[in-house]
Amino acid sequence: MISILRELLFFLPPALLALLFYSNIIRWSGRSKKPNLPPGAIGWPFIGETFAYLKSYPATSIGQFMDLHISRYGKIYRSNLFGERTIVSADAGLNRFVLQNEGRLFECSYPKSIGGILGKWSMLVLVGEMHREMRTISLNFMSNVRLRTLLLPEVERHTLLVLASWPENSPFSAQEEAKKFTFNLMAKNIISMDPGEAETEKLRREYITFMKGVVSAPLNFPGTPYWKALKSRSTILAVIERKMEERNKKTSNGREIIEEDDLLGWALKQSNLSKEQILDLLLSLLFAGHETSSIALALAIFFLEACPKAMQELREEHYEIAAKKKQRGECRLSWEDYKQMEFTQCVINETLRLGNVVRFLHRKAIRDVRYKGYDIPCGWKILPVLAAVHLDSSLFQDPHQFNPWRWKSCSCCVATSNNNFMPYGGGPRLCAGSELAKLEIAIFLHHLVLKFRWELAEPDQAFAFPFLDFKKGLPIKVFKNIT
């Protein structure tokens, strides 16, 4: 065997021999060179530091785990989270770099349990061309034109319905009312289900069970929240599928007469998605549009109650808008009214910055990346922690204070703040419903401050579990304004 190799080497040209020798040198030297990983720890076998990372903490902080690791290792460190080798980033520059290089250097990579419960065609877990197609459908449905003409009136109608049901001087859960508002709004705009109907209420109860499973451990055996959530998922999808079949029956003589007023009709008429893809798309948007907007609204109610100065300026802005509307002889808000809610937008920005509804994102390196001297190897997870940037004292003055005025155009720090402010993510995966979410909160606050004053019925606080939740449901009492 050795003699045969010698003969082969003899007949190879010297240039080819040199090339083979050089390539092997490079290959072996590359293998021996260790990546320059950020400092950190791996924790326990298998589970790593996951339990410590997910331990609940006040929403207006980054938690003991992040505090300790940042002080020990810096804003970029490594860990073992969710069963994978992970780089955790509290660095604003790296977070922007990751989000802006979606599809080139990084891709979305949520735990398999999330995909198992939301569906493999969920926008949250999809990557590449399929995600772009789903996102385009969502963006077209929530376009600026539709926001102005169709969605704004629907948001106002659902706001008035919820506020009309609030009892005076009796405590109730503001968080549950916010969830009812956003769920009914999304159910109407996704599958045309009206609030108050038995079918809508049944679906809402199933959705509550579904949500408890999304935030639970993925233990799929009878009795666990995850198992119950999978059953509720099947029930919810069955309702949507039945609605889909009813729409398809509205075709006659080969001519489509499917309405496009809701997302289901839009997807059926404007896309080539399969039934399974449409079902997962609608479920994921019901999840995204309901959960994040409702907790953001609850946070705004919570922060404003503790800041009388902001409450007063907000109320003055909306009284002025209402007075102008009355002078015009109009009874409903217009797009022009909405655009005048400038301080309201400051309140929304500050609520999202301080409350951090979306605290971190799941990404994965799809090639070797080097950043600020650190290596992020291909296949490693990276968690951009948005909350850590929003609560960074080097980027935001007094970051733990509720200060809507920091977002006023006259503020010298607005440009810097905006560059580091990413409540809806960024890059190609920027939340498709971000404008609708801001519209919902603004319209709700408009009617809320005109109609009511409120106070906490008992002390409460939002905690990250990692999803945000008020432990007591944010109990409040409301009192009608005297006009």
PyMOL commands that set and color helices and strands:
alter all, ss='L'
color gray80, all
select helices_A, chain A and resi 2-11+14-32+50-54+63-73+92-100+112-118+128-141+144-164+174-191+198-214+225-248+263-270+275-305+308-327+335-339+342-355+386-390+404-407+414-419+427-429+434-451
alter helices_A, ss='H'
color red, helices_A
select strands_A, chain A and resi 57-58+76-81+84-89+106-108+172-173+363-365+369-371+374-376+381-384+452-456+462-464+468-470+475-480
alter strands_A, ss='S'
color yellow, strands_A
deselect
rebuild
show_as cartoon
